[in-house]
Amino acid sequence: MTAERATGLLDAYLAERNREKAELLLGELVVSHVEPMVSQIVSYRLRRHNSQHHNHIEDVASEAVVAFLLHTAELYDERVRPVGDLDAFVATLAARACNDYFRRAHPAFHSLRNKLRYLFEHYPDLARWRDLDSGMWLCGLAVWQIPGKRGRTAVADADRVAEINTTMLNLHPADQIADIFSRLKAPVAFNDFAVLMARLWNVKDGTLDAMEERDIADSNCPVDVSLAQKQWLAALWKYIGELTRNQRAALLLNLRCPDGSCGASLLVSTGIATIRQIAQATGIADVEFRDVWQKLPLSDLEIADLLSLTRQQVINLRKYSRTKLSRQLQQ
């Protein structure tokens, strides 16, 4: 079934008032399009790894299809389409099901990643940050966070430090990490570093292989952000670009998620914008923005100081921007 035909079936399902007829349309969509697509994605992801995962392909695919049915049921009640791209929506659900499966299958590796994140966030000599261009998480010594100062070390080079394992046994984990980076002399992608440390610290989850380790590591993007939300964020970012420089800065530097966390980082983690693009939108130079990024969201007084404005001017700029964006997003 073509993507156009599948989208047409979804539209027809959402528009059909008769529940019985609607279920028939949804059934055709699932059997002819959703299930084959999910099966292909899940089969590819799980067959790349050890044969122990092959028997779980059907169960994982079923989880993704059930997630699709639950979501479309909610959409039917609200008469709202999930996204403009149905195939991308289905692919995200399939990937999410695979990621959840790998987390369940290899809890020790995810525990290791959480431990590493804690160490990078709580020890001043270490740091974990996003690359300005790619948005990729890097890690290394805190003094390496200056943009353009050092290139990224390939994981193949990082593997060369494996022989130092026995020399680090008596060191604190943070000191072990600092010692490794003193030998590497450059940052490493956080996903690759987690793979390396799993080997050095002898973290084993069954017969986890190298390719599988990276697949699991790469699954830590915010899968709780739905494609519908991503579409909304993409529209928000587009309209933010139409504001003046001060309006963009007043909004982005104070942007918060409902839980109070940094809203700008959500734009990066979902792939909507890079840190460098956000820096350009605020009109702040890359080197200066590196320090600013670590402190987001900023208070009104901090923003006022950066923009050479009064606190009230910052409040007014943000209020106007929010009003304008709200109008545009509702159109």
Beta strands, then each sheet from edge to edge (+ up, - down):
strand 1: 126-130
strand 2: 137-141
strand 3: 188-189
sheet 1: 1+ 2- 3+
end
